[in-house]
Amino acid sequence: MGNQGHAEEGGRLINEWVAKGVLGKVQEVHCWTNRPVWPQGINRPVGSDSIPSSIDWDLWLGAAPHRPYLADRYHRFNWRGWMDFGTGVVGDMGAHIIDHPYWALDLGLPTKISASSSRFGADFETFPMASKIHFEFPAKGNRPSVKMTWYDGGLLPERPEILEQGRMMGDNDGGVLIVGDKNTLMHGVYGREPRLIPETKHIEYQQPERTMARSPGIHQEWIDAIKDRSKMTTSHFEYSGPLSETMLLGNIATVRASENKILEYDDENMRFTNDDGANSYLDKDYRSGFGLG
């Protein structure tokens, strides 16, 4: 999982501020990005090109059904928007954006997911150009239930009245608002530049004592875990697995948006309890030679 922001300073500050109670009770989170910057909402192109000698096209396709090679349509960057190869915007950028509130609030897996979106391609092979996804997480410990909303394709949450006029929300690539009953925190992609808003509130704020170990960097974490099996990366499988699952559940809600349902998810059994059609998206058919197990 490429959530390198998990190793940066901002993520630790966000955790410490939330744990210290600086925001108060948090029940509302908004996450957004300017992506996609690759094609989505389109149909499969026709035709084929000669396969370069540097590409094993069959191996690149992997588990996906065979399709003709077309230069610059899938390989090397645009695979992100195709359902056979990528996970759309939330699967691509969520690890850089959802990561920090997900971590600080210990959200776990959602029990309810719903979505709306712009049009899919006519053949339903690419993700839509824009989507809005709602996740509901149950209360845990002293934390109340949390509603998190994801926006992409140019959509944004409602601008907070307390945010200064003319000030950008997040950064050029996206951002997060974590809304508490005491304060609201805003940060950019990778958890960078976390600030209380408005800025006058942040300037008045006294930083709490550091309680989390700082990371030597995401690459060094990985090397250290290889050399010493008693160590693990901070974004280990027990954490990154549920985070990935949450993002991909959002994609399924987008695909099933026309059913006009709030999908109810049983995380223990990894099944939707109110939409058998949605359950068909929890697995896939693997091309011969590329299956699991």
C-alpha positions in Angstrom: 0.0 0.0 0.0 1.5 3.3 -1.1 0.4 5.4 1.9 3.8 6.9 2.5 2.1 9.8 4.4 1.5 7.3 7.2 5.2 7.7 8.1 5.2 11.5 8.1 5.0 13.9 11.0 1.6 15.2 10.2 -0.1 11.9 10.8 1.4 11.7 14.3 0.3 15.2 15.1 -3.2 14.4 14.0 -3.3 11.3 16.2 -1.9 13.2 19.2 -4.4 16.1 18.9 -7.4 13.8 18.5 -6.2 11.6 21.5 -5.7 14.7 23.6 -9.3 15.8 23.0 -8.3 19.0 21.2 -11.2 18.5 18.7 -13.7 17.2 21.3 -16.1 14.5 20.1 -15.7 13.8 16.4 -18.7 12.5 14.4 -18.1 14.1 11.0 -15.2 13.8 8.5 -14.9 15.0 5.0 -12.2 13.8 2.5 -11.7 15.0 -1.1 -9.3 15.0 -4.0 -9.0 16.6 -7.4 -8.5 13.2 -9.1 -9.1 11.7 -11.6 -6.3 13.0 -13.7 -6.7 9.9 -15.9 -9.6 8.8 -18.2 -12.7 7.6 -16.5 -16.4 7.5 -17.5 -15.4 6.3 -21.0 -16.1 3.2 -23.1 -13.5 0.7 -24.2 -11.6 2.0 -27.3 -11.6 -0.2 -30.4 -8.6 -1.3 -32.4 -5.1 -2.6 -31.5 -1.5 -1.6 -31.7 1.7 -3.6 -32.0 2.9 -4.8 -28.6 6.4 -3.3 -27.8 9.1 -5.9 -27.3 9.6 -4.5 -23.8 6.1 -5.6 -22.6 4.8 -9.1 -21.9 1.2 -8.1 -22.5 -0.3 -11.3 -21.3 1.6 -11.1 -18.0 0.6 -7.4 -17.7 -3.1 -8.3 -18.1 -2.7 -10.8 -15.3 -6.0 -12.0 -13.9 -8.1 -9.7 -16.1 -9.8 -11.0 -19.3 -7.7 -10.6 -22.5 -8.0 -7.4 -24.5 -5.9 -6.0 -27.3 -2.9 -3.8 -26.6 -3.4 -0.1 -27.3 -0.6 2.4 -26.8 -1.1 4.7 -23.8 -4.7 3.6 -23.1 -3.9 1.3 -20.2 -0.2 0.9 -19.7 1.6 2.8 -18.1 -0.6 5.2 -16.2 -4.2 5.1 -17.3 -4.9 1.6 -15.8 -6.2 3.4 -12.7 -9.6 4.2 -14.1 -10.3 0.8 -15.6 -12.2 -1.7 -13.4 -10.2 -4.6 -14.7 -6.9 -3.1 -13.6 -7.4 -0.3 -11.1 -9.6 0.8 -8.2 -10.7 4.3 -9.3 -10.1 7.5 -7.4 -11.0 6.4 -3.9 -8.8 3.3 -4.2 -6.0 5.3 -5.7 -6.0 8.3 -3.4 -7.8 7.1 -0.3 -4.6 5.7 1.1 -3.1 9.2 1.1 -6.2 11.0 2.4 -8.6 8.8 4.3 -5.6 7.3 6.1 -5.2 10.0 8.7 -8.7 10.4 10.2 -9.1 6.6 9.8 -6.0 6.1 11.9 -6.6 8.8 14.5 -10.2 7.8 15.1 -9.6 4.1 14.9 -12.6 3.8 12.5 -12.3 0.1 11.6 -14.9 -1.0 9.0 -18.1 0.8 8.1 -21.5 -0.8 8.7 -23.3 1.4 6.1 -22.2 2.8 2.8 -24.0 4.7 0.1 -22.9 6.8 -3.0 -23.9 8.9 -5.9 -21.8 9.6 -9.0 -21.7 11.0 -12.5 -22.3 8.6 -15.4 -20.2 5.5 -15.9 -19.2 4.5 -19.4 -21.9 2.7 -21.5 -20.1 -0.6 -21.1 -19.5 -0.1 -17.4 -15.7 -0.8 -17.6 -14.4 2.5 -16.1 -15.2 4.3 -12.9 -17.2 7.5 -13.2 -15.7 11.0 -13.5 -17.0 12.1 -10.1 -18.4 10.4 -7.1 -19.6 11.1 -3.5 -19.4 8.3 -1.0 -20.9 8.1 2.5 -19.4 5.8 5.1 -21.0 5.2 8.5 -18.8 3.8 11.3 -20.2 2.5 14.6 -19.2 3.9 18.0 -16.1 2.4 19.5 -15.0 2.8 23.2 -15.5 6.4 24.1 -15.7 7.5 20.5 -19.2 8.1 19.1 -20.3 6.9 15.7 -18.7 8.7 12.8 -20.0 9.7 9.3 -17.2 10.2 6.7 -17.9 11.5 3.2 -15.6 11.1 0.2 -15.6 13.5 -2.7 -13.7 13.3 -6.0 -13.8 14.6 -9.6 -14.0 18.2 -8.5 -16.7 17.8 -5.9 -16.0 19.4 -2.5 -17.6 19.5 0.9 -19.5 22.6 2.0 -17.0 25.3 2.9 -16.9 25.8 6.7 -18.1 29.2 7.8 -15.1 29.5 10.2 -12.5 29.1 7.3 -11.1 32.4 6.2 -12.3 33.9 3.0 -10.0 33.1 0.1 -8.2 30.3 1.9 -7.8 27.0 0.1 -9.4 23.9 1.7 -6.6 21.3 1.9 -4.0 21.6 -0.8 -3.9 21.3 -4.6 -4.4 17.5 -4.6 -7.1 17.3 -1.9 -7.6 17.4 1.8 -9.5 16.5 5.0 -11.8 18.2 7.5 -12.1 16.5 10.9 -15.1 18.1 12.6 -15.3 18.0 16.4 -17.7 19.6 18.8 -14.8 21.8 20.1 -12.6 22.4 17.1 -12.2 21.5 13.4 -8.9 20.3 12.0 -7.9 20.6 8.3 -5.0 19.0 6.5 -3.7 18.2 3.0 -2.9 15.0 1.2 -0.5 12.7 3.2 -1.7 14.4 6.4 0.5 17.4 5.6 0.1 20.8 7.2 -2.5 19.9 9.9 -4.1 23.1 11.3 -7.0 24.0 13.4 -9.3 26.4 11.7 -9.6 29.4 11.7 -5.9 30.2 11.8 -6.4 32.4 14.9 -7.5 29.2 16.8 -4.4 27.4 15.7 -2.1 30.2 16.8 -3.7 30.2 20.2 -3.4 26.4 20.5 -0.7 24.9 22.7 0.8 21.7 21.2 0.3 18.7 23.4 3.2 16.5 24.5 4.5 14.0 21.9 3.2 10.6 22.8 3.9 8.6 19.6 7.2 7.4 18.3 8.4 9.2 15.2 9.1 7.3 12.0 12.5 7.0 10.4 10.7 7.2 7.0 8.5 4.7 5.1 11.4 3.1 3.3 13.5 2.7 6.4 10.5 1.2 8.3 10.3 -1.4 5.5 14.0 -2.2 5.6 14.0 -2.4 9.4 11.1 -4.8 9.4 13.0 -7.0 6.9 16.2 -7.1 8.9 14.5 -7.5 12.3 11.3 -9.6 12.4 10.4 -8.3 15.8 9.6 -5.0 14.1 6.8 -4.1 11.7 5.9 -1.0 9.6 3.4 1.3 11.0 1.2 0.6 8.0 1.2 -3.1 8.6 -1.3 -5.6 7.1 -3.6 -5.5 10.2 -4.1 -1.8 9.6 -3.8 -1.4 5.8 -6.1 -4.4 5.1 -9.2 -2.8 6.7 -8.3 0.6 5.2 -8.2 -0.9 1.7 -11.4 -2.8 2.4 -13.2 0.4 3.4 -12.1 2.2 0.2 -13.2 -0.7 -2.0 -16.5 -0.9 -0.3 -17.0 2.7 -1.4 -16.4 1.6 -5.0 -19.1 -1.1 -4.7 -21.5 1.5 -3.3 -20.8 3.7 -6.3 -21.5 0.8 -8.7 -24.7 0.0 -6.9 -25.9 3.6 -6.5 -28.7 3.1 -9.0 -30.3 0.6 -6.6 -31.2 3.5 -4.3 -30.0 1.7 -1.1 -27.8 2.3 1.8 -25.7 -0.9 1.7 -25.5 -2.6 5.1 -22.2 -4.4 5.6 -21.4 -7.3 8.0 -17.7 -7.0 8.5 -17.3 -10.3 10.4 -18.7 -12.3 7.5 -17.5 -9.8 4.8 -21.0 -9.7 3.2 -23.7 -7.2 2.5 -26.8 -8.1 4.3 -29.4 -6.2 2.2 -28.1 -6.5 -1.4 -27.1 -9.8 -2.9 -26.2 -8.1 -6.1 -23.6 -6.0 -4.3 -22.0 -9.2 -2.9 -21.1 -10.3 -6.5 -18.6 -7.4 -6.5 -16.8 -8.8 -3.4 -14.9 -11.3 -5.6 -13.9 -11.7 -9.2 -13.3 -14.4 -11.8 -9.6 -14.9 -12.4 -8.2 -15.8 -15.8 -6.7 -19.3 -15.9 -3.2 -19.3 -14.5 -3.7 -16.2 -12.4 -6.0 -17.3 -9.6 -5.5 -17.2 -5.8 -4.4 -20.2 -3.9 
